[in-house]
């Protein structure tokens, strides 16, 4: 498992793509932005709790409400912040943390989430 935490929704932004929105989440060790489609996951409310898991194990991911596979697009460091971008077949997940995650560009991952 690469990452597993419970996160809180801080902000919801409607995107220009119809029925698509971006969640801004704060977790224990990272901040995260996740793009989702309303037909797949109905829009949660501000302050909702979301369990997020990034893993290389498909079976572990399938335990979550949503399980999507994708690829790490880039990893970079800006000052003291590490930034990892994951593409879930076009929808993006951007993770910002103070330490580098065990992910490299072109790694295949599974991204799971459950809205509580």
The first five atom37 places (N, CA, C, CB, O) and aatype in JSON, in Angstrom:
{
  "aatype": [20, 20, 20, 20, 20, 20, 20, 20, 20, 20, 20, 20, 20, 20, 20, 20, 20, 20, 20, 20, 20, 20, 20, 20, 20, 20, 20, 20, 20, 20, 20, 20, 20, 20, 20, 20, 20, 20, 20, 20, 20, 20, 20, 20, 20, 20, 20, 20, 20, 20, 20, 20, 20, 20, 20, 20, 20, 20, 20, 20, 20, 20, 20, 20, 20, 20, 20, 20, 20, 20, 20, 20, 20, 20, 20, 20, 20, 20, 20, 20, 20, 20, 20, 20, 20, 20, 20, 20, 20, 20, 20, 20, 20, 20, 20, 20, 20, 20, 20, 20, 20, 20, 20, 20, 20, 20, 20, 20, 20, 20, 20, 20, 20, 20, 20, 20],
  "atom_mask": [
    [1, 1, 1, 1, 1],
    [1, 1, 1, 1, 1],
    [1, 1, 1, 1, 1],
    [1, 1, 1, 1, 1],
    [1, 1, 1, 1, 1],
    [1, 1, 1, 1, 1],
    [1, 1, 1, 1, 1],
    [1, 1, 1, 1, 1],
    [1, 1, 1, 1, 1],
    [1, 1, 1, 1, 1],
    [1, 1, 1, 1, 1],
    [1, 1, 1, 1, 1],
    [1, 1, 1, 1, 1],
    [1, 1, 1, 1, 1],
    [1, 1, 1, 1, 1],
    [1, 1, 1, 1, 1],
    [1, 1, 1, 1, 1],
    [1, 1, 1, 1, 1],
    [1, 1, 1, 1, 1],
    [1, 1, 1, 1, 1],
    [1, 1, 1, 1, 1],
    [1, 1, 1, 1, 1],
    [1, 1, 1, 1, 1],
    [1, 1, 1, 1, 1],
    [1, 1, 1, 1, 1],
    [1, 1, 1, 1, 1],
    [1, 1, 1, 1, 1],
    [1, 1, 1, 1, 1],
    [1, 1, 1, 1, 1],
    [1, 1, 1, 1, 1],
    [1, 1, 1, 1, 1],
    [1, 1, 1, 1, 1],
    [1, 1, 1, 1, 1],
    [1, 1, 1, 1, 1],
    [1, 1, 1, 1, 1],
    [1, 1, 1, 1, 1],
    [1, 1, 1, 1, 1],
    [1, 1, 1, 1, 1],
    [1, 1, 1, 1, 1],
    [1, 1, 1, 1, 1],
    [1, 1, 1, 1, 1],
    [1, 1, 1, 1, 1],
    [1, 1, 1, 1, 1],
    [1, 1, 1, 1, 1],
    [1, 1, 1, 1, 1],
    [1, 1, 1, 1, 1],
    [1, 1, 1, 1, 1],
    [1, 1, 1, 1, 1],
    [1, 1, 1, 1, 1],
    [1, 1, 1, 1, 1],
    [1, 1, 1, 1, 1],
    [1, 1, 1, 1, 1],
    [1, 1, 1, 1, 1],
    [1, 1, 1, 1, 1],
    [1, 1, 1, 1, 1],
    [1, 1, 1, 1, 1],
    [1, 1, 1, 1, 1],
    [1, 1, 1, 1, 1],
    [1, 1, 1, 1, 1],
    [1, 1, 1, 1, 1],
    [1, 1, 1, 1, 1],
    [1, 1, 1, 1, 1],
    [1, 1, 1, 1, 1],
    [1, 1, 1, 1, 1],
    [1, 1, 1, 1, 1],
    [1, 1, 1, 1, 1],
    [1, 1, 1, 1, 1],
    [1, 1, 1, 1, 1],
    [1, 1, 1, 1, 1],
    [1, 1, 1, 1, 1],
    [1, 1, 1, 1, 1],
    [1, 1, 1, 1, 1],
    [1, 1, 1, 1, 1],
    [1, 1, 1, 1, 1],
    [1, 1, 1, 1, 1],
    [1, 1, 1, 1, 1],
    [1, 1, 1, 1, 1],
    [1, 1, 1, 1, 1],
    [1, 1, 1, 1, 1],
    [1, 1, 1, 1, 1],
    [1, 1, 1, 1, 1],
    [1, 1, 1, 1, 1],
    [1, 1, 1, 1, 1],
    [1, 1, 1, 1, 1],
    [1, 1, 1, 1, 1],
    [1, 1, 1, 1, 1],
    [1, 1, 1, 1, 1],
    [1, 1, 1, 1, 1],
    [1, 1, 1, 1, 1],
    [1, 1, 1, 1, 1],
    [1, 1, 1, 1, 1],
    [1, 1, 1, 1, 1],
    [1, 1, 1, 1, 1],
    [1, 1, 1, 1, 1],
    [1, 1, 1, 1, 1],
    [1, 1, 1, 1, 1],
    [1, 1, 1, 1, 1],
    [1, 1, 1, 1, 1],
    [1, 1, 1, 1, 1],
    [1, 1, 1, 1, 1],
    [1, 1, 1, 1, 1],
    [1, 1, 1, 1, 1],
    [1, 1, 1, 1, 1],
    [1, 1, 1, 1, 1],
    [1, 1, 1, 1, 1],
    [1, 1, 1, 1, 1],
    [1, 1, 1, 1, 1],
    [1, 1, 1, 1, 1],
    [1, 1, 1, 1, 1],
    [1, 1, 1, 1, 1],
    [1, 1, 1, 1, 1],
    [1, 1, 1, 1, 1],
    [1, 1, 1, 1, 1],
    [1, 1, 1, 1, 1],
    [1, 1, 1, 1, 1],
    [1, 1, 1, 1, 1]
  ],
  "atom_positions": [
    [[0.84, -1.17, 0.0], [0.0, 0.0, 0.0], [0.89, 1.24, 0.0], [-0.96, -0.01, 1.22], [1.87, 1.32, 0.74]],
    [[0.54, 2.2, -0.83], [1.32, 3.42, -0.96], [0.8, 4.49, -0.02], [1.3, 3.91, -2.4], [1.58, 5.2, 0.62]],
    [[-0.54, 4.62, 0.07], [-1.15, 5.69, 0.85], [-2.53, 5.27, 1.29], [-1.21, 7.01, 0.04], [-3.29, 4.72, 0.49]],
    [[-2.87, 5.51, 2.54], [-4.22, 5.24, 3.03], [-4.5, 6.16, 4.21], [-4.38, 3.75, 3.44], [-3.84, 6.08, 5.24]],
    [[-5.48, 7.04, 4.05], [-5.83, 7.98, 5.11], [-7.29, 8.38, 4.98], [-4.93, 9.22, 5.06], [-7.92, 8.22, 3.94]],
    [[-7.8, 8.91, 6.08], [-9.11, 9.54, 6.09], [-8.91, 11.03, 5.87], [-9.88, 9.25, 7.43], [-8.07, 11.65, 6.53]],
    [[-9.67, 11.6, 4.95], [-9.49, 13.0, 4.57], [-10.81, 13.75, 4.77], [-9.01, 13.12, 3.09], [-11.87, 13.15, 4.91]],
    [[-10.72, 15.08, 4.77], [-11.88, 15.94, 4.94], [-12.01, 16.85, 3.74], [-11.78, 16.76, 6.24], [-11.02, 17.4, 3.25]],
    [[-13.25, 17.01, 3.24], [-13.52, 17.89, 2.1], [-13.49, 19.34, 2.59], [-14.89, 17.54, 1.42], [-14.28, 19.72, 3.46]],
    [[-12.59, 20.15, 2.01], [-12.49, 21.56, 2.37], [-13.21, 22.46, 1.37], [-11.04, 21.97, 2.47], [-13.75, 23.51, 1.73]],
    [[-13.22, 22.04, 0.1], [-13.79, 22.88, -0.95], [-14.23, 22.01, -2.11], [-12.77, 23.95, -1.44], [-13.65, 20.95, -2.36]],
    [[-15.28, 22.46, -2.81], [-15.78, 21.76, -4.0], [-15.86, 22.79, -5.12], [-17.18, 21.08, -3.74], [-16.51, 23.82, -4.98]],
    [[-15.19, 22.5, -6.24], [-15.21, 23.4, -7.39], [-15.87, 22.71, -8.57], [-13.77, 23.86, -7.76], [-15.52, 21.57, -8.9]],
    [[-16.83, 23.37, -9.21], [-17.41, 22.86, -10.45], [-16.42, 23.14, -11.57], [-18.8, 23.52, -10.76], [-15.87, 24.23, -11.65]],
    [[-16.19, 22.16, -12.42], [-15.28, 22.32, -13.55], [-16.07, 22.63, -14.81], [-14.42, 21.04, -13.74], [-17.3, 22.5, -14.83]],
    [[-15.38, 23.05, -15.85], [-16.05, 23.38, -17.11], [-16.61, 22.15, -17.81], [-15.1, 24.09, -18.03], [-17.59, 22.25, -18.55]],
    [[-16.0, 21.01, -17.58], [-16.52, 19.76, -18.15], [-17.85, 19.46, -17.46], [-15.48, 18.56, -17.96], [-17.91, 19.44, -16.23]],
    [[-18.92, 19.23, -18.21], [-20.23, 19.02, -17.59], [-20.21, 17.88, -16.56], [-21.26, 18.71, -18.67], [-19.61, 16.83, -16.77]],
    [[-20.87, 18.12, -15.44], [-21.05, 17.14, -14.36], [-19.75, 16.69, -13.73], [-21.79, 15.94, -14.89], [-19.69, 15.6, -13.15]],
    [[-18.71, 17.48, -13.82], [-17.42, 17.13, -13.25], [-17.04, 18.17, -12.21], [-16.33, 17.01, -14.36], [-17.25, 19.37, -12.41]],
    [[-16.48, 17.72, -11.1], [-16.11, 18.63, -10.02], [-14.76, 18.22, -9.44], [-17.19, 18.64, -8.92], [-14.28, 17.11, -9.64]],
    [[-14.16, 19.17, -8.71], [-12.87, 18.94, -8.05], [-13.06, 19.07, -6.55], [-11.78, 19.95, -8.57], [-13.61, 20.07, -6.07]],
    [[-12.62, 18.06, -5.82], [-12.63, 18.11, -4.36], [-11.26, 18.53, -3.87], [-13.03, 16.73, -3.75], [-10.25, 18.03, -4.35]],
    [[-11.21, 19.45, -2.94], [-9.97, 19.79, -2.26], [-10.05, 19.17, -0.88], [-9.73, 21.36, -2.19], [-10.93, 19.5, -0.08]],
    [[-9.11, 18.26, -0.62], [-9.13, 17.47, 0.61], [-7.92, 17.78, 1.47], [-9.17, 15.98, 0.3], [-6.83, 18.07, 0.97]],
    [[-8.12, 17.72, 2.77], [-6.98, 17.77, 3.69], [-6.97, 16.44, 4.43], [-7.07, 19.01, 4.69], [-7.98, 16.0, 4.97]],
    [[-5.8, 15.84, 4.46], [-5.61, 14.55, 5.12], [-4.6, 14.76, 6.25], [-5.12, 13.45, 4.11], [-4.13, 15.88, 6.46]],
    [[-4.26, 13.72, 6.97], [-3.31, 13.85, 8.08], [-1.94, 14.31, 7.61], [-3.18, 12.54, 8.81], [-1.35, 15.2, 8.22]],
    [[-1.43, 13.72, 6.53], [-0.05, 14.01, 6.11], [0.06, 14.7, 4.75], [0.72, 12.74, 6.06], [1.15, 15.12, 4.37]],
    [[-1.06, 14.84, 4.01], [-1.02, 15.44, 2.68], [-2.24, 16.31, 2.45], [-0.93, 14.34, 1.6], [-3.23, 16.24, 3.18]],
    [[-2.16, 17.15, 1.4], [-3.35, 17.8, 0.86], [-3.54, 17.22, -0.54], [-3.22, 19.39, 0.84], [-2.57, 16.83, -1.2]],
    [[-4.79, 17.18, -0.99], [-5.08, 16.47, -2.23], [-6.21, 17.16, -2.97], [-5.44, 15.0, -1.94], [-7.14, 17.69, -2.37]],
    [[-6.11, 17.15, -4.3], [-7.19, 17.6, -5.16], [-7.58, 16.42, -6.05], [-6.78, 18.86, -6.01], [-6.72, 15.8, -6.68]],
    [[-8.88, 16.12, -6.1], [-9.37, 14.95, -6.83], [-10.5, 15.4, -7.76], [-9.85, 13.83, -5.85], [-11.46, 16.01, -7.3]],
    [[-10.38, 15.09, -9.05], [-11.44, 15.37, -10.0], [-12.32, 14.13, -10.14], [-10.86, 15.79, -11.38], [-11.82, 13.02, -10.33]],
    [[-13.64, 14.33, -10.05], [-14.59, 13.22, -10.15], [-15.78, 13.63, -11.0], [-15.07, 12.79, -8.75], [-16.03, 14.82, -11.21]],
    [[-16.52, 12.64, -11.5], [-17.72, 12.87, -12.29], [-18.94, 12.53, -11.44], [-17.7, 12.03, -13.6], [-18.94, 11.53, -10.73]],
    [[-19.98, 13.37, -11.51], [-21.17, 13.19, -10.69], [-21.89, 11.87, -10.93], [-22.13, 14.33, -10.93], [-22.53, 11.34, -10.03]],
    [[-21.78, 11.32, -12.15], [-22.44, 10.04, -12.43], [-21.74, 8.87, -11.75], [-22.49, 9.8, -13.94], [-22.33, 7.8, -11.59]],
    [[-20.49, 9.07, -11.34], [-19.73, 8.01, -10.69], [-19.8, 8.15, -9.16], [-18.27, 8.03, -11.16], [-20.09, 7.18, -8.46]],
    [[-19.54, 9.35, -8.66], [-19.61, 9.63, -7.23], [-20.4, 10.92, -7.06], [-18.18, 9.75, -6.58], [-19.96, 11.98, -7.5]],
    [[-21.59, 10.83, -6.41], [-22.36, 12.05, -6.21], [-21.58, 13.0, -5.32], [-23.74, 11.73, -5.59], [-20.84, 12.59, -4.44]],
    [[-21.76, 14.28, -5.58], [-20.97, 15.31, -4.92], [-21.18, 15.28, -3.4], [-21.33, 16.68, -5.48], [-22.31, 15.44, -2.93]],
    [[-20.11, 15.09, -2.63], [-20.24, 15.11, -1.17], [-20.4, 16.54, -0.67], [-19.02, 14.44, -0.51], [-20.32, 17.49, -1.45]],
    [[-20.62, 16.69, 0.6], [-20.76, 18.03, 1.19], [-19.42, 18.47, 1.79], [-21.88, 18.04, 2.27], [-18.53, 17.66, 2.03]],
    [[-19.3, 19.77, 2.03], [-18.13, 20.31, 2.7], [-18.05, 19.67, 4.09], [-18.19, 21.88, 2.8], [-19.09, 19.46, 4.73]],
    [[-16.88, 19.36, 4.55], [-16.59, 18.72, 5.85], [-16.88, 17.22, 5.86], [-17.41, 19.38, 6.94], [-16.73, 16.58, 6.9]],
    [[-17.29, 16.65, 4.72], [-17.52, 15.2, 4.67], [-16.18, 14.48, 4.85], [-18.2, 14.78, 3.32], [-15.13, 15.01, 4.49]],
    [[-16.25, 13.3, 5.4], [-15.06, 12.47, 5.58], [-14.96, 11.48, 4.42], [-15.11, 11.72, 6.95], [-15.95, 10.85, 4.05]],
    [[-13.77, 11.35, 3.87], [-13.55, 10.45, 2.73], [-12.33, 9.6, 3.02], [-13.38, 11.25, 1.4], [-11.26, 10.12, 3.33]],
    [[-12.48, 8.28, 2.9], [-11.33, 7.38, 3.02], [-10.7, 7.26, 1.64], [-11.75, 5.97, 3.58], [-11.37, 6.91, 0.66]],
    [[-9.4, 7.54, 1.56], [-8.67, 7.49, 0.29], [-7.56, 6.45, 0.41], [-8.08, 8.89, -0.1], [-6.86, 6.39, 1.42]],
    [[-7.42, 5.64, -0.63], [-6.35, 4.65, -0.65], [-5.71, 4.61, -2.03], [-6.88, 3.25, -0.26], [-6.41, 4.54, -3.04]],
    [[-4.39, 4.65, -2.06], [-3.63, 4.48, -3.3], [-2.79, 3.23, -3.09], [-2.75, 5.75, -3.64], [-2.0, 3.15, -2.15]],
    [[-2.96, 2.27, -3.98], [-2.31, 0.98, -3.8], [-1.94, 0.38, -5.15], [-3.22, 0.02, -3.03], [-2.4, 0.83, -6.19]],
    [[-1.12, -0.62, -5.11], [-0.79, -1.4, -6.31], [-1.59, -2.71, -6.34], [0.73, -1.7, -6.38], [-1.48, -3.5, -7.27]],
    [[-2.4, -2.92, -5.3], [-3.18, -4.15, -5.13], [-4.64, -3.91, -5.52], [-3.09, -4.64, -3.66], [-5.38, -3.24, -4.81]],
    [[-5.05, -4.46, -6.66], [-6.4, -4.26, -7.17], [-7.46, -4.78, -6.19], [-6.56, -4.96, -8.51], [-8.48, -4.12, -5.99]],
    [[-7.23, -5.92, -5.58], [-8.21, -6.51, -4.66], [-8.45, -5.6, -3.45], [-7.74, -7.9, -4.19], [-9.59, -5.47, -2.99]],
    [[-7.4, -4.98, -2.94], [-7.53, -4.06, -1.81], [-8.36, -2.84, -2.22], [-6.14, -3.62, -1.29], [-9.18, -2.36, -1.45]],
    [[-8.12, -2.36, -3.42], [-8.85, -1.19, -3.93], [-10.34, -1.5, -4.11], [-8.24, -0.73, -5.26], [-11.18, -0.64, -3.85]],
    [[-10.66, -2.7, -4.54], [-12.05, -3.07, -4.79], [-12.91, -3.07, -3.52], [-12.11, -4.42, -5.44], [-14.14, -3.17, -3.61]],
    [[-12.3, -2.97, -2.36], [-13.04, -2.88, -1.1], [-13.67, -1.49, -0.92], [-12.12, -3.2, 0.08], [-14.54, -1.31, -0.07]],
    [[-13.23, -0.51, -1.69], [-13.73, 0.86, -1.59], [-14.95, 1.04, -2.49], [-12.63, 1.86, -1.96], [-15.2, 0.23, -3.38]],
    [[-15.71, 2.12, -2.25], [-16.89, 2.42, -3.06], [-16.5, 2.66, -4.52], [-17.63, 3.66, -2.51], [-17.13, 2.13, -5.44]],
    [[-15.45, 3.45, -4.72], [-14.92, 3.71, -6.06], [-13.52, 3.15, -6.13], [-14.93, 5.23, -6.4], [-12.7, 3.39, -5.25]],
    [[-13.23, 2.4, -7.19], [-11.88, 1.92, -7.44], [-11.57, 2.21, -8.9], [-11.74, 0.37, -7.1], [-12.24, 1.72, -9.81]],
    [[-10.54, 3.02, -9.12], [-10.15, 3.39, -10.48], [-8.67, 3.12, -10.65], [-10.48, 4.88, -10.8], [-7.88, 3.35, -9.73]],
    [[-8.29, 2.62, -11.83], [-6.86, 2.47, -12.06], [-6.35, 3.66, -12.85], [-6.55, 1.14, -12.8], [-7.1, 4.29, -13.61]],
    [[-5.09, 3.96, -12.67], [-4.5, 5.09, -13.36], [-2.99, 5.01, -13.32], [-4.98, 6.4, -12.74], [-2.42, 4.0, -12.9]],
    [[-2.36, 6.08, -13.76], [-0.9, 6.12, -13.85], [-0.37, 7.4, -13.24], [-0.44, 5.99, -15.31], [-1.0, 8.46, -13.32]],
    [[0.79, 7.29, -12.62], [1.47, 8.48, -12.12], [2.0, 9.24, -13.33], [2.63, 8.1, -11.12], [2.75, 8.69, -14.14]],
    [[1.62, 10.5, -13.45], [2.04, 11.33, -14.57], [3.35, 12.02, -14.25], [0.96, 12.37, -14.92], [4.26, 12.06, -15.09]],
    [[3.47, 12.57, -13.05], [4.69, 13.27, -12.69], [4.88, 13.33, -11.18], [4.68, 14.68, -13.27], [3.92, 13.24, -10.41]],
    [[6.13, 13.47, -10.8], [6.49, 13.74, -9.41], [7.5, 14.89, -9.46], [7.1, 12.45, -8.68], [8.41, 14.9, -10.29]],
    [[7.33, 15.85, -8.57], [8.24, 16.98, -8.56], [8.36, 17.53, -7.14], [7.75, 18.09, -9.53], [7.6, 17.18, -6.24]],
    [[9.33, 18.37, -6.97], [9.55, 19.02, -5.69], [9.67, 20.51, -5.92], [10.82, 18.45, -4.97], [10.47, 20.96, -6.74]],
    [[8.86, 21.28, -5.2], [8.9, 22.73, -5.26], [9.14, 23.22, -3.83], [7.57, 23.34, -5.89], [8.23, 23.16, -2.99]],
    [[10.33, 23.7, -3.56], [10.68, 24.09, -2.2], [10.66, 22.88, -1.3], [9.71, 25.17, -1.67], [11.36, 21.9, -1.56]],
    [[9.88, 22.94, -0.24], [9.77, 21.83, 0.71], [8.57, 20.93, 0.43], [9.67, 22.37, 2.1], [8.27, 20.04, 1.22]],
    [[7.88, 21.15, -0.69], [6.66, 20.4, -1.0], [6.88, 19.45, -2.17], [5.51, 21.36, -1.31], [7.37, 19.85, -3.23]],
    [[6.51, 18.19, -1.96], [6.54, 17.19, -3.03], [5.15, 17.15, -3.66], [6.96, 15.76, -2.48], [4.14, 17.16, -2.97]],
    [[5.12, 17.09, -4.99], [3.85, 17.1, -5.73], [3.81, 15.87, -6.64], [3.69, 18.41, -6.57], [4.73, 15.64, -7.42]],
    [[2.75, 15.1, -6.52], [2.55, 13.91, -7.34], [1.24, 14.08, -8.1], [2.54, 12.61, -6.47], [0.21, 14.39, -7.51]],
    [[1.28, 13.87, -9.42], [0.08, 13.97, -10.25], [-0.23, 12.58, -10.8], [0.28, 15.0, -11.41], [0.62, 11.92, -11.39]],
    [[-1.48, 12.16, -10.59], [-1.96, 10.87, -11.06], [-3.11, 11.12, -12.03], [-2.42, 9.95, -9.87], [-3.97, 11.95, -11.76]],
    [[-3.12, 10.41, -13.15], [-4.22, 10.49, -14.1], [-5.06, 9.22, -13.99], [-3.69, 10.67, -15.55], [-4.56, 8.11, -14.14]],
    [[-6.35, 9.43, -13.73], [-7.31, 8.32, -13.72], [-8.05, 8.37, -15.06], [-8.32, 8.4, -12.49], [-9.24, 8.68, -15.11]],
    [[-7.33, 8.08, -16.13], [-7.85, 8.13, -17.5], [-8.44, 9.49, -17.82], [-8.91, 7.04, -17.7], [-9.52, 9.59, -18.41]],
    [[-7.73, 10.55, -17.44], [-8.14, 11.91, -17.76], [-8.51, 12.74, -16.54], [-9.29, 11.89, -18.7], [-8.24, 13.94, -16.51]],
    [[-9.12, 12.13, -15.55], [-9.4, 12.84, -14.31], [-8.13, 12.84, -13.48], [-10.59, 12.19, -13.54], [-7.46, 11.82, -13.36]],
    [[-7.8, 13.99, -12.89], [-6.52, 14.12, -12.2], [-6.65, 14.07, -10.69], [-5.87, 15.41, -12.6], [-7.65, 14.49, -10.11]],
    [[-5.61, 13.54, -10.07], [-5.43, 13.56, -8.62], [-4.08, 14.23, -8.39], [-5.51, 12.1, -7.98], [-3.06, 13.77, -8.92]],
    [[-4.07, 15.3, -7.62], [-2.82, 16.01, -7.3], [-2.6, 15.91, -5.8], [-2.87, 17.51, -7.77], [-3.45, 16.31, -5.01]],
    [[-1.45, 15.37, -5.42], [-1.12, 15.17, -4.0], [0.07, 16.05, -3.66], [-0.82, 13.66, -3.69], [1.09, 16.02, -4.35]],
    [[-0.06, 16.81, -2.59], [1.04, 17.64, -2.1], [1.38, 17.18, -0.69], [0.67, 19.17, -2.12], [0.51, 17.07, 0.17]],
    [[2.68, 16.92, -0.47], [3.1, 16.41, 0.83], [4.48, 16.94, 1.2], [3.1, 14.88, 0.83], [5.21, 17.48, 0.36]],
    [[4.83, 16.77, 2.47], [6.15, 17.22, 2.92], [7.22, 16.16, 2.71], [6.1, 17.61, 4.39], [8.41, 16.44, 2.81]],
    [[6.79, 14.93, 2.4], [7.74, 13.86, 2.09], [7.3, 13.16, 0.81], [7.86, 12.84, 3.27], [6.11, 13.14, 0.49]],
    [[8.24, 12.59, 0.1], [7.94, 11.97, -1.18], [7.23, 10.63, -0.97], [9.23, 11.78, -1.99], [7.65, 9.81, -0.15]],
    [[6.15, 10.42, -1.73], [5.45, 9.14, -1.71], [6.24, 8.13, -2.53], [3.99, 9.29, -2.25], [7.07, 8.51, -3.36]],
    [[5.99, 6.86, -2.32], [6.69, 5.79, -3.04], [6.06, 5.6, -4.41], [6.65, 4.47, -2.23], [5.55, 4.52, -4.72]],
    [[6.09, 6.64, -5.23], [5.51, 6.61, -6.57], [6.48, 7.24, -7.56], [4.15, 7.35, -6.6], [7.16, 8.22, -7.24]],
    [[6.54, 6.67, -8.75], [7.4, 7.16, -9.82], [6.56, 7.32, -11.09], [8.61, 6.19, -10.07], [5.55, 6.63, -11.25]],
    [[6.96, 8.24, -11.98], [6.21, 8.4, -13.24], [6.03, 7.07, -13.97], [6.92, 9.39, -14.15], [6.95, 6.26, -14.05]],
    [[4.83, 6.87, -14.48], [4.38, 5.69, -15.21], [4.09, 4.48, -14.33], [5.4, 5.31, -16.24], [3.82, 3.39, -14.85]],
    [[4.14, 4.63, -13.0], [3.67, 3.55, -12.12], [2.17, 3.38, -12.3], [4.02, 3.86, -10.62], [1.43, 4.36, -12.31]],
    [[1.72, 2.13, -12.45], [0.29, 1.85, -12.5], [-0.19, 1.72, -11.06], [-0.02, 0.54, -13.33], [0.39, 0.98, -10.27]],
    [[-1.26, 2.44, -10.72], [-1.79, 2.39, -9.36], [-3.31, 2.18, -9.41], [-1.43, 3.69, -8.57], [-3.94, 2.31, -10.46]],
    [[-3.87, 1.88, -8.25], [-5.31, 1.82, -8.07], [-5.67, 2.87, -7.03], [-5.79, 0.38, -7.63], [-5.05, 2.95, -5.97]],
    [[-6.68, 3.68, -7.34], [-7.11, 4.76, -6.47], [-8.5, 4.43, -5.97], [-7.09, 6.14, -7.21], [-9.45, 4.33, -6.75]],
    [[-8.63, 4.25, -4.67], [-9.93, 3.92, -4.09], [-10.4, 4.99, -3.14], [-9.87, 2.58, -3.37], [-9.61, 5.61, -2.44]],
    [[-11.72, 5.21, -3.12], [-12.27, 6.15, -2.14], [-13.66, 5.72, -1.73], [-12.29, 7.57, -2.71], [-14.4, 5.11, -2.49]],
    [[-13.99, 6.07, -0.49], [-15.31, 5.85, 0.07], [-15.72, 7.11, 0.8], [-15.33, 4.61, 1.01], [-15.0, 7.58, 1.69]],
    [[-16.88, 7.68, 0.43], [-17.42, 8.85, 1.11], [-18.21, 8.35, 2.3], [-18.31, 9.74, 0.17], [-19.08, 7.5, 2.16]],
    [[-17.9, 8.87, 3.47], [-18.63, 8.44, 4.68], [-19.82, 9.33, 4.94], [-17.71, 8.45, 5.91], [-20.54, 9.13, 5.91]]
  ]
}
